[in-house]
Amino acid sequence: MDDFAVYPVHDFGPLMKGLLIGGMGIFHVFLAQFAIGGGMLMCYFQWLALTGRDKDGTARRFVDGYFKYLVLVSFVLGALTGVGMWFTAIQVSAQTIGMMVREFHWLWATEWTFFSLEVISGYLFYRYGPCLGDRMRMKLLAVYSIAAWFSLFWINGIISWQLTPGEWLQSGDVFDGFFNPGFWPSLVYRSIACMVIAGLAACVVINTMKLEPESRRRLLERATHFILPMILMPVPGIWYLLVMPAQSRQWILGGSAAMTLFLNIAVAASVLVGAYAWIALWRQRLNINGATSTLLLALAFAASAGGEFVREGVRKPYTIRQTLYSNSITPEKVAWLREHGSASIDPYPILDASEYPNDQVLEGARVFRFQCSVCHTVSGVNGLIHLAGTWTDDQKRMNIAKLQFTKSFMPPFAGPPREVESLVQWINWQKAGKPDEWLASNDPAKLESIARWLDEAGTRQGNGG
């Protein structure tokens, strides 16, 4: 099995690894969408100044002030969280990142080129924008806005490929993977989200400026134009729901309580923001103060967080649909590991190995680290001891052997009967408080039952073969 690279697995204690990536990812995506939508919005306000629609110069003043917030918040924190995303993702799921880079390395390079252009043009405007004429400012902002949106364009294709790889599964062609079934609905949805976030942030910024009441009202009304597209969000949202795999749709439509809950949070927060924008700001022409605009921006963050949680969750039990399981094992390798064992190919030592009472429990710790620890902790968030600790020993053996049927968002168990029993004994030892002595379990009848259950489950996800 020379082609199977095994990377070290890092332990974050009681914190589930997915929460670490998810928390940073949600924050990074929100900031990135603010930067992209901010470019569009500043182009709009600069166009107002360029075409003489900005009689008192407030639109130009707004652009200069808004861009300072965008640079300080999105450029700085966005860059830090972006690097943090790469760092944490490689720590947790190096196989997934490796496959994404290997399949799309030239497209990643293209995205980084646009990102570099976005950063350079952005800092040029930050440095020289106030002393440039309106026409040159417009050109510089247009370059920034186009570069930022195309950065989203390239990333969107790669990220959506993880859930809906489409024809790439058969052809392996890079553009079959990039222009996958989820590409266009996801791109439209994210583009609208960028505009809405930028519009809400604009309302916050406008309320920090010293303006005459009429000038403030006029700026807020124009910023509202970027929030109104939110009423179109159900169209790409439903479109995306229809193109995702049926199993993934099942998770968010009641199959997984957590994913259904987060979808409802995203929908509810979006409805509240959209309804306020349409009824209060557009129809009734009401003003919006700093507190209300900040609250609406917080609701937009909640909607974004819920949506990102769902996007990540519906891929289960895969990180790349039908290609790589969440524990970084490919479907094709499961059968090999069933024969040779997963603990045997893990070259990294177990910390404090001398504290384990026997070799069987130590092997169980290796199995947990190799197959389970990406999504589970020992006794913290999503702890295996809490989830399986109340099962009887025979329940543990059967449920683990038939894991993809016990919980259909779990990958198949990738090891021989001996490793199932080792994992069972490790769970029991942990639940018992890690005593110094523990009897090994080597009953041939139990191993025979486990072998039968493994054969019944098969080596594929939910299809028995």
C-alpha positions as CSV (number, residue, x, y, z in Angstrom):
1,M,0.0,0.0,0.0
2,D,2.8,2.4,-0.9
3,D,0.4,5.0,-2.4
4,F,-1.4,5.5,0.9
5,A,0.2,8.4,2.7
6,V,-0.3,8.5,6.5
7,Y,0.0,11.9,8.1
8,P,0.3,12.6,11.8
9,V,-3.0,13.3,13.6
10,H,-3.0,16.2,16.0
11,D,-5.1,16.1,19.2
12,F,-6.9,19.3,20.3
13,G,-8.2,17.8,23.6
14,P,-11.9,18.1,24.2
15,L,-12.4,20.4,21.1
16,M,-13.7,18.5,18.1
17,K,-11.4,19.2,15.1
18,G,-14.3,20.1,12.8
19,L,-15.3,22.9,15.2
20,L,-11.9,24.4,15.0
21,I,-11.9,24.5,11.2
22,G,-15.6,25.4,11.1
23,G,-15.3,28.3,13.5
24,M,-12.3,29.8,11.7
25,G,-13.8,29.1,8.3
26,I,-17.1,30.8,9.0
27,F,-15.3,33.9,10.2
28,H,-13.0,33.9,7.2
29,V,-15.8,33.4,4.6
30,F,-17.8,36.3,6.1
31,L,-14.8,38.6,5.9
32,A,-14.0,37.5,2.4
33,Q,-17.6,38.1,1.3
34,F,-17.5,41.5,2.9
35,A,-14.3,42.3,0.9
36,I,-15.9,41.1,-2.4
37,G,-19.2,42.9,-1.9
38,G,-17.4,45.9,-0.6
39,G,-15.7,46.3,-4.0
40,M,-19.0,46.2,-5.9
41,L,-20.5,48.7,-3.5
42,M,-17.6,51.2,-3.7
43,C,-17.8,51.0,-7.4
44,Y,-21.4,52.0,-7.3
45,F,-20.8,54.9,-4.9
46,Q,-17.8,56.1,-6.9
47,W,-20.0,55.9,-10.1
48,L,-22.4,58.2,-8.3
49,A,-19.6,60.7,-7.8
50,L,-18.2,60.3,-11.3
51,T,-21.6,60.9,-13.0
52,G,-22.5,64.0,-11.0
53,R,-25.2,62.3,-8.9
54,D,-23.2,63.1,-5.7
55,K,-24.0,66.8,-5.3
56,D,-22.4,67.3,-1.9
57,G,-19.4,65.0,-2.2
58,T,-20.7,62.6,0.5
59,A,-20.5,59.5,-1.8
60,R,-16.8,60.1,-2.3
61,R,-16.2,60.7,1.4
62,F,-18.1,57.5,2.1
63,V,-15.9,55.5,-0.2
64,D,-12.8,56.7,1.5
65,G,-14.1,56.0,4.9
66,Y,-15.6,52.6,4.0
67,F,-12.4,51.4,2.4
68,K,-10.5,52.1,5.6
69,Y,-12.8,49.7,7.5
70,L,-12.5,47.2,4.7
71,V,-8.7,47.2,4.7
72,L,-8.4,47.1,8.5
73,V,-11.1,44.4,9.0
74,S,-11.2,42.3,5.9
75,F,-7.7,42.6,4.5
76,V,-5.9,42.1,7.9
77,L,-8.2,39.7,9.7
78,G,-9.2,38.0,6.4
79,A,-5.5,37.3,5.6
80,L,-4.9,36.0,9.1
81,T,-7.9,33.7,9.1
82,G,-7.1,32.6,5.5
83,V,-3.7,31.4,6.5
84,G,-5.2,29.9,9.6
85,M,-7.6,27.9,7.5
86,W,-4.9,26.4,5.5
87,F,-2.9,25.6,8.6
88,T,-5.7,24.0,10.6
89,A,-7.1,22.1,7.5
90,I,-3.7,20.6,6.9
91,Q,-3.4,19.6,10.5
92,V,-6.8,17.8,10.5
93,S,-7.3,16.5,7.0
94,A,-4.1,16.6,5.0
95,Q,-5.4,14.0,2.5
96,T,-8.3,16.3,1.5
97,I,-6.2,19.4,1.1
98,G,-3.6,17.3,-0.9
99,M,-6.3,16.0,-3.3
100,M,-7.8,19.5,-3.8
101,V,-4.4,21.0,-4.6
102,R,-3.4,18.0,-6.8
103,E,-6.5,18.1,-8.9
104,F,-6.8,21.9,-9.2
105,H,-3.3,23.2,-8.7
106,W,-3.4,25.5,-11.8
107,L,-6.8,26.8,-10.8
108,W,-5.5,27.5,-7.3
109,A,-2.6,29.4,-8.9
110,T,-5.1,31.4,-11.1
111,E,-7.1,32.2,-8.0
112,W,-4.0,33.4,-6.1
113,T,-3.1,35.6,-9.1
114,F,-6.5,37.3,-8.9
115,F,-6.2,37.5,-5.1
116,S,-2.8,39.2,-5.5
117,L,-4.3,41.7,-7.9
118,E,-7.1,42.3,-5.4
119,V,-4.7,43.1,-2.6
120,I,-2.3,45.2,-4.7
121,S,-5.1,47.3,-6.2
122,G,-6.8,47.6,-2.8
123,Y,-3.7,48.9,-1.1
124,L,-3.0,51.3,-4.0
125,F,-6.4,52.7,-3.5
126,Y,-6.0,52.9,0.2
127,R,-2.7,54.8,-0.2
128,Y,-3.4,57.0,-3.2
129,G,-7.2,57.0,-3.6
130,P,-7.9,60.3,-1.7
131,C,-5.6,62.3,-4.0
132,L,-6.8,60.8,-7.3
133,G,-9.5,62.1,-9.7
134,D,-12.9,60.4,-9.9
135,R,-12.1,58.7,-13.2
136,M,-8.9,57.1,-12.0
137,R,-10.5,56.2,-8.7
138,M,-13.2,54.4,-10.6
139,K,-10.7,52.4,-12.7
140,L,-8.8,51.3,-9.6
141,L,-11.9,50.3,-7.8
142,A,-13.1,48.4,-10.8
143,V,-9.9,46.5,-11.0
144,Y,-10.2,45.7,-7.3
145,S,-13.8,44.6,-7.6
146,I,-13.3,42.4,-10.6
147,A,-10.3,40.7,-9.1
148,A,-12.1,40.1,-5.8
149,W,-15.1,38.6,-7.6
150,F,-13.0,36.3,-9.7
151,S,-11.2,35.2,-6.6
152,L,-14.6,34.0,-5.4
153,F,-15.3,32.5,-8.9
154,W,-12.2,30.2,-8.8
155,I,-12.6,29.2,-5.1
156,N,-16.3,28.5,-5.6
157,G,-15.7,25.9,-8.2
158,I,-13.2,24.0,-6.1
159,I,-15.2,24.1,-2.9
160,S,-18.5,23.1,-4.6
161,W,-16.7,20.2,-6.3
162,Q,-16.3,18.6,-2.8
163,L,-20.1,18.0,-2.6
164,T,-21.1,17.7,-6.3
165,P,-18.1,16.4,-8.3
166,G,-20.5,15.5,-11.1
167,E,-18.9,14.1,-14.3
168,W,-15.4,14.4,-12.8
169,L,-16.0,11.1,-11.0
170,Q,-16.0,9.3,-14.4
171,S,-13.8,11.6,-16.6
172,G,-11.3,12.9,-14.0
173,D,-11.2,16.1,-16.1
174,V,-10.3,19.2,-14.2
175,F,-13.0,21.4,-15.8
176,D,-15.7,18.7,-15.3
177,G,-14.9,18.9,-11.6
178,F,-14.7,22.7,-11.6
179,F,-17.9,23.4,-13.5
180,N,-19.8,20.9,-11.4
181,P,-23.6,20.8,-10.8
182,G,-23.3,23.0,-7.7
183,F,-21.0,25.6,-9.3
184,W,-23.6,28.1,-10.7
185,P,-26.2,28.0,-7.9
186,S,-23.4,28.4,-5.3
187,L,-21.8,31.2,-7.2
188,V,-25.0,33.2,-7.6
189,Y,-25.9,32.6,-4.0
190,R,-22.5,33.8,-2.7
191,S,-22.5,36.8,-5.0
192,I,-25.8,38.0,-3.5
193,A,-24.5,37.3,0.0
194,C,-21.5,39.4,-0.8
195,M,-23.7,42.3,-1.8
196,V,-25.9,42.1,1.2
197,I,-23.1,41.9,3.7
198,A,-21.4,44.9,2.0
199,G,-24.7,46.9,2.1
200,L,-25.3,46.2,5.8
201,A,-21.7,47.1,6.6
202,A,-22.2,50.3,4.7
203,C,-25.2,51.2,6.9
204,V,-23.0,50.7,10.0
205,V,-20.2,52.9,8.5
206,I,-22.6,55.7,7.4
207,N,-23.9,55.9,10.9
208,T,-20.4,56.6,12.1
209,M,-19.9,59.6,9.8
210,K,-20.7,63.2,10.7
211,L,-23.3,64.1,8.1
212,E,-26.3,66.3,7.6
213,P,-29.6,64.3,8.2
214,E,-30.5,64.6,4.5
215,S,-27.1,63.4,3.3
216,R,-27.2,60.5,5.7
217,R,-30.7,59.5,4.6
218,R,-29.6,59.6,0.9
219,L,-26.5,57.5,1.5
220,L,-28.5,54.9,3.6
221,E,-31.1,54.7,0.8
222,R,-28.4,54.0,-1.8
223,A,-26.7,51.4,0.5
224,T,-30.1,49.7,0.7
225,H,-29.9,48.9,-3.0
226,F,-27.3,46.3,-2.1
227,I,-29.4,44.6,0.5
228,L,-32.5,44.2,-1.6
229,P,-31.1,41.4,-3.8
230,M,-31.5,39.2,-0.7
231,I,-35.1,38.6,-1.8
232,L,-33.7,36.6,-4.7
233,M,-31.7,34.2,-2.5
234,P,-34.4,31.5,-2.4
235,V,-33.9,30.9,-6.1
236,P,-30.2,29.8,-6.0
237,G,-30.8,28.2,-2.6
238,I,-33.5,25.9,-3.9
239,W,-31.4,25.3,-7.1
240,Y,-28.5,24.2,-5.0
241,L,-30.7,22.0,-2.9
242,L,-32.0,20.2,-6.0
243,V,-28.5,19.5,-7.5
244,M,-26.9,18.1,-4.3
245,P,-26.9,14.3,-3.7
246,A,-30.2,12.9,-2.4
247,Q,-28.5,11.6,0.7
248,S,-27.2,15.2,1.4
249,R,-30.7,16.6,0.9
250,Q,-31.9,14.1,3.5
251,W,-29.6,15.4,6.2
252,I,-30.9,19.0,6.0
253,L,-34.6,18.0,5.5
254,G,-34.8,16.1,8.8
255,G,-32.2,13.3,8.6
256,S,-29.8,15.2,10.9
257,A,-31.2,17.3,13.7
258,A,-28.1,19.5,13.9
259,M,-28.0,20.2,10.1
260,T,-31.8,20.9,10.0
261,L,-31.4,23.3,12.9
262,F,-28.6,25.2,11.4
263,L,-30.4,25.4,8.1
264,N,-33.4,26.9,9.9
265,I,-31.2,29.4,11.6
266,A,-29.7,30.5,8.3
267,V,-33.2,30.7,6.7
268,A,-34.7,32.6,9.6
269,A,-31.9,35.1,9.9
270,S,-32.0,35.7,6.2
271,V,-35.8,36.2,6.2
272,L,-35.5,38.7,9.0
273,V,-32.8,40.8,7.2
274,G,-34.6,40.6,3.9
275,A,-38.0,41.5,5.3
276,Y,-36.6,44.5,7.2
277,A,-34.8,45.7,4.1
278,W,-37.8,45.4,1.9
279,I,-40.5,46.7,4.2
280,A,-38.8,49.2,6.4
281,L,-36.0,50.5,4.3
282,W,-37.4,50.3,0.8
283,R,-41.2,50.5,1.0
284,Q,-41.5,52.7,4.1
285,R,-38.3,54.7,3.5
286,L,-37.4,54.5,7.2
287,N,-34.0,55.6,8.4
288,I,-31.7,53.0,10.1
289,N,-29.5,53.9,13.0
290,G,-26.2,52.4,14.0
291,A,-27.6,49.9,16.5
292,T,-30.2,48.5,14.1
293,S,-27.7,48.2,11.2
294,T,-25.2,46.4,13.5
295,L,-28.0,44.0,14.6
296,L,-28.8,43.3,11.0
297,L,-25.2,42.7,10.2
298,A,-25.0,40.2,13.2
299,L,-28.1,38.4,11.8
300,A,-26.3,38.2,8.4
301,F,-23.3,36.6,10.2
302,A,-25.7,34.1,11.8
303,A,-27.1,33.3,8.4
304,S,-23.7,32.9,6.9
305,A,-22.6,30.7,9.8
306,G,-25.6,28.4,9.5
307,G,-25.2,28.1,5.8
308,E,-21.5,27.2,6.1
309,F,-22.2,24.6,8.7
310,V,-24.7,23.0,6.5
311,R,-22.4,23.2,3.4
312,E,-19.7,21.4,5.4
313,G,-22.1,18.9,7.0
314,V,-24.0,17.7,4.0
315,R,-20.8,16.1,2.5
316,K,-20.8,13.4,5.2
317,P,-19.5,10.8,5.3
318,Y,-17.2,12.3,2.7
319,T,-14.9,15.3,2.5
320,I,-14.9,14.8,-1.2
321,R,-18.1,13.1,-2.4
322,Q,-17.7,9.4,-3.4
323,T,-13.9,9.9,-3.4
324,L,-12.6,10.5,0.1
325,Y,-14.2,9.7,3.4
326,S,-14.1,12.1,6.3
327,N,-11.4,10.1,8.0
328,S,-9.2,10.4,4.9
329,I,-9.6,6.9,3.8
330,T,-10.7,6.3,0.2
331,P,-13.6,3.9,-0.6
332,E,-11.1,1.7,-2.5
333,K,-8.8,1.3,0.5
334,V,-11.4,0.0,2.9
335,A,-11.2,-3.5,1.6
336,W,-7.4,-3.5,1.8
337,L,-7.5,-2.2,5.4
338,R,-10.1,-4.8,6.3
339,E,-7.5,-7.5,5.5
340,H,-4.3,-5.8,6.7
341,G,-5.5,-3.5,9.5
342,S,-5.4,0.2,9.9
343,A,-3.2,0.3,13.0
344,S,-0.5,-1.6,11.3
345,I,0.2,1.2,8.7
346,D,0.2,4.1,11.2
347,P,3.9,4.8,11.8
348,Y,3.4,7.4,14.5
349,P,3.8,6.5,18.2
350,I,1.0,6.8,20.7
351,L,1.7,9.4,23.4
352,D,2.1,7.8,26.9
353,A,1.9,4.3,25.4
354,S,3.2,2.8,28.7
355,E,0.0,3.9,30.5
356,Y,-2.1,1.5,28.5
357,P,-2.8,-1.8,30.3
358,N,-2.2,-4.2,27.4
359,D,-1.4,-4.3,23.7
360,Q,-5.1,-4.7,22.7
361,V,-6.2,-1.4,24.4
362,L,-3.1,0.3,22.9
363,E,-4.2,-1.0,19.4
364,G,-7.7,0.4,20.1
365,A,-6.2,3.8,20.8
366,R,-4.4,3.6,17.4
367,V,-7.6,2.6,15.7
368,F,-9.5,5.5,17.3
369,R,-6.8,7.9,16.2
370,F,-6.6,6.6,12.6
371,Q,-10.3,6.2,11.9
372,C,-12.3,8.2,14.4
373,S,-10.4,11.1,15.8
374,V,-11.0,13.5,12.9
375,C,-14.7,13.8,13.9
376,H,-14.7,12.6,17.5
377,T,-13.0,13.3,20.7
378,V,-12.5,10.8,23.5
379,S,-14.9,12.4,26.0
380,G,-15.3,16.0,24.9
381,V,-17.4,17.5,22.0
382,N,-18.9,14.6,20.0
383,G,-17.1,12.3,22.4
384,L,-17.0,8.6,21.5
385,I,-17.3,7.6,25.2
386,H,-20.6,9.5,25.4
387,L,-22.0,8.3,22.1
388,A,-21.1,4.6,22.5
389,G,-20.5,4.2,26.2
390,T,-24.1,3.1,27.0
391,W,-24.1,0.3,24.4
392,T,-23.6,-3.3,25.5
393,D,-20.4,-4.9,24.4
394,D,-22.2,-6.9,21.6
395,Q,-24.0,-3.7,20.5
396,K,-20.6,-2.0,20.3
397,R,-19.2,-4.8,18.2
398,M,-22.1,-5.0,15.8
399,N,-22.7,-1.2,15.5
400,I,-19.0,-0.5,14.8
401,A,-18.7,-3.4,12.3
402,K,-21.8,-2.1,10.5
403,L,-20.9,1.5,11.1
404,Q,-22.2,2.9,7.8
405,F,-25.7,1.4,8.6
406,T,-25.6,2.3,12.3
407,K,-25.1,5.9,11.4
408,S,-25.4,6.6,7.7
409,F,-23.3,9.7,7.8
410,M,-20.4,7.5,9.0
411,P,-17.8,5.8,6.7
412,P,-17.5,2.0,6.8
413,F,-15.2,0.6,9.4
414,A,-11.8,0.0,7.8
415,G,-10.2,-2.8,9.7
416,P,-10.3,-6.5,10.6
417,P,-12.4,-8.1,13.4
418,R,-9.4,-7.8,15.7
419,E,-9.4,-4.0,15.4
420,V,-13.2,-3.8,16.1
421,E,-12.6,-5.7,19.3
422,S,-9.6,-3.6,20.2
423,L,-11.7,-0.4,19.8
424,V,-14.5,-1.9,21.9
425,Q,-12.0,-2.7,24.7
426,W,-10.4,0.8,24.5
427,I,-13.9,2.4,24.8
428,N,-14.7,0.2,27.8
429,W,-11.3,1.0,29.4
430,Q,-11.8,4.7,28.9
431,K,-15.3,4.6,30.4
432,A,-14.0,2.6,33.4
433,G,-11.6,5.4,34.3
434,K,-8.5,3.9,32.7
435,P,-7.6,1.4,35.3
436,D,-4.0,0.0,35.5
437,E,-5.1,-3.5,34.7
438,W,-7.4,-4.7,32.0
439,L,-8.0,-8.2,30.7
440,A,-7.6,-8.8,27.0
441,S,-10.6,-10.1,25.0
442,N,-9.7,-12.8,22.5
443,D,-12.8,-15.0,22.3
444,P,-12.8,-16.6,18.9
445,A,-16.6,-16.7,18.9
446,K,-16.8,-12.9,19.3
447,L,-14.3,-12.4,16.5
448,E,-16.3,-14.7,14.3
449,S,-19.4,-12.7,14.9
450,I,-17.6,-9.5,14.2
451,A,-16.3,-10.9,10.9
452,R,-19.8,-11.9,9.9
453,W,-21.1,-8.4,10.6
454,L,-18.3,-6.8,8.7
455,D,-19.1,-9.0,5.7
456,E,-22.8,-8.2,5.9
457,A,-22.0,-4.5,6.0
458,G,-19.6,-4.6,3.1
459,T,-16.9,-2.1,2.3
460,R,-19.0,0.6,0.6
461,Q,-21.1,3.3,2.0
462,G,-24.7,2.2,2.7
463,N,-24.9,-0.3,-0.2
464,G,-23.7,-3.5,1.4
465,G,-20.9,-4.0,-1.2
